[in-house]
Amino acid sequence: MVKKGFLVKGLVQGVGFRYFALKMANKYGIKGYVKNLDDGSVEIGAFGSEEAMSQFEKEISVGPSQASVFSVKNFDVLENLEDYDRFEIQY
């Protein structure tokens, strides 16, 4: 199991990106969170198998049809994502 953070930039707010991330996380059995940031980007903290994480990253790199993802950068998540019992949208 791996823990990864993703910072997604582009046209990713107001286009259903967080709900898309939730759907993809549930599809691949990933726990964690997704939230909008004040600068217009989206932050994701994800915990799951290496294979699931790879597929999830491919999906969020494209996003829903209304989104336009410019970049996805990885960062180290400090939170204990292992303690999450599901994937959730944070407000």
Backbone as numpy.savetxt, mean C-alpha at the origin, in Angstrom:
# Nx Ny Nz CAx CAy CAz Cx Cy Cz
8.05 -14.19 6.06 7.20 -13.01 6.06 8.09 -11.76 6.06
7.65 -10.78 5.30 8.41 -9.54 5.20 7.53 -8.34 5.52
8.20 -7.28 5.92 7.53 -6.02 6.26 8.12 -4.94 5.36
7.25 -4.22 4.64 7.72 -3.18 3.74 6.84 -1.95 3.83
7.47 -0.81 3.60 6.74 0.43 3.47 6.84 0.90 2.04
5.77 1.49 1.53 5.74 2.03 0.18 5.24 3.46 0.23
5.94 4.35 -0.45 5.50 5.72 -0.61 5.15 5.88 -2.09
3.87 6.07 -2.35 3.36 6.12 -3.72 3.08 7.57 -4.09
3.71 8.02 -5.19 3.54 9.40 -5.64 2.91 9.44 -7.01
2.20 10.53 -7.26 1.52 10.72 -8.53 0.11 11.22 -8.26
-0.78 10.97 -9.20 -2.19 11.30 -9.00 -2.81 10.10 -8.30
-2.70 10.09 -6.96 -3.10 8.92 -6.17 -4.09 9.25 -5.05
-4.52 10.49 -4.97 -5.55 10.86 -4.00 -6.79 11.32 -4.76
-7.95 10.93 -4.25 -9.21 11.30 -4.89 -9.57 10.42 -6.08
-8.86 9.30 -6.22 -9.09 8.41 -7.37 -9.37 6.97 -6.93
-9.60 6.76 -5.63 -9.88 5.42 -5.12 -8.67 4.57 -4.87
-7.50 5.19 -4.76 -6.27 4.42 -4.59 -6.24 3.64 -3.29
-6.69 4.24 -2.18 -6.65 3.52 -0.90 -7.56 2.30 -0.93
-8.71 2.43 -1.56 -9.64 1.29 -1.65 -9.07 0.21 -2.58
-8.37 0.64 -3.62 -7.69 -0.29 -4.50 -6.61 -1.06 -3.73
-5.82 -0.35 -2.93 -4.77 -0.99 -2.13 -5.37 -1.98 -1.15
-6.50 -1.61 -0.53 -7.20 -2.51 0.39 -7.64 -3.78 -0.33
-8.22 -3.63 -1.50 -8.67 -4.78 -2.28 -7.50 -5.69 -2.66
-6.38 -5.10 -3.09 -5.21 -5.90 -3.48 -4.58 -6.58 -2.26
-4.54 -5.87 -1.14 -3.98 -6.46 0.08 -4.81 -7.67 0.51
-6.13 -7.54 0.45 -7.00 -8.66 0.79 -6.82 -9.81 -0.19
-6.64 -9.49 -1.46 -6.43 -10.51 -2.49 -5.17 -11.35 -2.20
-4.11 -10.68 -1.72 -2.83 -11.35 -1.50 -2.57 -11.71 -0.03
-3.53 -11.49 0.85 -3.36 -11.87 2.25 -2.37 -11.02 3.01
-2.33 -9.74 2.70 -1.39 -8.81 3.32 -2.08 -8.03 4.42
-1.37 -7.83 5.53 -1.86 -7.03 6.65 -1.14 -5.69 6.65
-1.74 -4.68 7.28 -1.09 -3.39 7.40 -2.05 -2.24 7.24
-1.60 -1.18 6.56 -2.42 0.03 6.44 -2.08 0.79 5.16
-3.00 1.68 4.80 -2.78 2.65 3.73 -3.37 3.97 4.20
-2.68 5.08 3.89 -3.21 6.38 4.28 -2.70 7.47 3.34
-3.53 8.50 3.18 -3.13 9.67 2.42 -2.20 10.53 3.26
-1.23 11.15 2.60 -0.34 12.09 3.27 -0.66 13.51 2.80
-0.26 14.48 3.59 -0.58 15.88 3.29 0.04 16.38 1.98
1.13 15.75 1.53 1.79 16.21 0.30 1.17 15.63 -0.98
0.06 14.88 -0.84 -0.61 14.32 -2.01 -0.21 12.91 -2.34
0.73 12.35 -1.59 1.17 10.97 -1.81 0.38 10.03 -0.90
0.64 8.74 -1.07 -0.02 7.71 -0.26 1.06 6.85 0.39
0.89 6.57 1.68 1.82 5.71 2.43 1.15 4.38 2.69
1.92 3.31 2.48 1.44 1.96 2.74 2.45 1.24 3.61
1.98 0.61 4.67 2.78 -0.29 5.48 2.19 -1.68 5.29
3.00 -2.63 4.83 2.47 -3.94 4.47 3.30 -5.07 5.08
2.60 -6.15 5.46 3.24 -7.32 6.05 2.63 -8.57 5.42
3.50 -9.41 4.84 3.02 -10.63 4.20 4.17 -11.45 3.67
3.83 -12.48 2.93 4.87 -13.34 2.36 5.63 -12.60 1.27
6.83 -13.05 0.99 7.67 -12.43 -0.04 6.96 -12.43 -1.39
6.34 -13.55 -1.74 5.64 -13.67 -3.03 4.44 -12.73 -3.09
3.64 -12.69 -2.02 2.47 -11.82 -1.96 2.90 -10.35 -2.05
3.97 -10.00 -1.37 4.46 -8.62 -1.37 4.91 -8.20 -2.76
5.55 -9.12 -3.47 6.00 -8.84 -4.84 4.81 -8.55 -5.75
3.77 -9.37 -5.65 2.56 -9.16 -6.46 1.85 -7.86 -6.07
1.77 -7.61 -4.78 1.13 -6.39 -4.27 1.85 -5.15 -4.80
3.18 -5.17 -4.76 3.96 -4.03 -5.23 3.72 -3.78 -6.73
3.60 -4.84 -7.51 3.29 -4.68 -8.94 1.94 -4.02 -9.12
0.96 -4.43 -8.34 -0.40 -3.88 -8.45 -0.43 -2.40 -8.08
0.21 -2.03 -6.96 0.16 -0.63 -6.54 1.02 0.27 -7.43
1.95 -0.31 -8.15 2.77 0.47 -9.08 1.95 0.94 -10.28
0.83 0.28 -10.51 -0.08 0.66 -11.59 -1.27 1.41 -11.02
-1.87 0.87 -9.96 -3.01 1.50 -9.31 -4.30 1.31 -10.07
-5.38 1.92 -9.59 -6.66 1.83 -10.28 -6.62 2.64 -11.58
-7.60 2.44 -12.44 -7.58 3.07 -13.76 -7.57 4.60 -13.70
-8.15 5.20 -12.66 -8.20 6.65 -12.56 -6.89 7.26 -12.06
-6.01 6.44 -11.50 -4.76 6.93 -10.91 -3.67 7.03 -11.97
-2.66 7.81 -11.62 -1.45 7.90 -12.45 -0.26 7.86 -11.49
0.32 6.67 -11.33 1.42 6.46 -10.39 2.73 6.86 -11.06
3.44 7.82 -10.44 4.73 8.26 -10.96 5.88 7.46 -10.37
5.78 7.14 -9.08 6.86 6.38 -8.44 6.36 5.66 -7.20
7.03 4.56 -6.88 6.80 3.81 -5.65 8.16 3.60 -5.01
8.36 4.21 -3.85 9.64 4.08 -3.14 9.43 3.26 -1.88
10.41 2.44 -1.58 10.37 1.61 -0.37 10.96 2.39 0.80
10.44 2.13 1.99 11.02 2.68 3.21 10.85 1.66 4.33
11.64 1.81 5.37 11.57 0.91 6.52 10.42 1.33 7.43
9.52 0.40 7.68 8.38 0.65 8.56 8.80 0.39 9.99
8.54 1.35 10.86 8.90 1.19 12.26 7.80 0.53 13.08
6.56 0.62 12.59 5.42 0.02 13.30 5.50 -1.50 13.29
4.90 -2.12 14.29 4.80 -3.58 14.34 3.60 -4.03 13.50
3.81 -4.16 12.21 2.73 -4.55 11.32 2.26 -5.98 11.58
3.10 -6.76 12.23 2.75 -8.13 12.58 1.55 -8.16 13.52
1.33 -7.08 14.24 0.24 -7.00 15.20 -1.12 -6.69 14.55
-1.09 -6.24 13.29 -2.34 -5.97 12.58 -3.03 -7.28 12.28
-4.36 -7.31 12.43 -5.09 -8.54 12.09 -5.72 -8.47 10.70
-5.53 -7.32 10.04 -6.07 -7.13 8.68 -5.36 -5.94 8.04
-5.76 -5.60 6.84 -5.28 -4.40 6.16 -6.36 -3.34 6.31
-5.98 -2.12 6.66 -6.98 -1.10 6.94 -6.63 0.24 6.32
-7.67 0.99 6.04 -7.50 2.38 5.58 -7.45 3.26 6.81
-6.40 4.05 6.92 -6.29 4.98 8.04 -6.64 6.38 7.56
-7.30 7.13 8.43 -7.71 8.50 8.08 -6.99 9.51 8.94
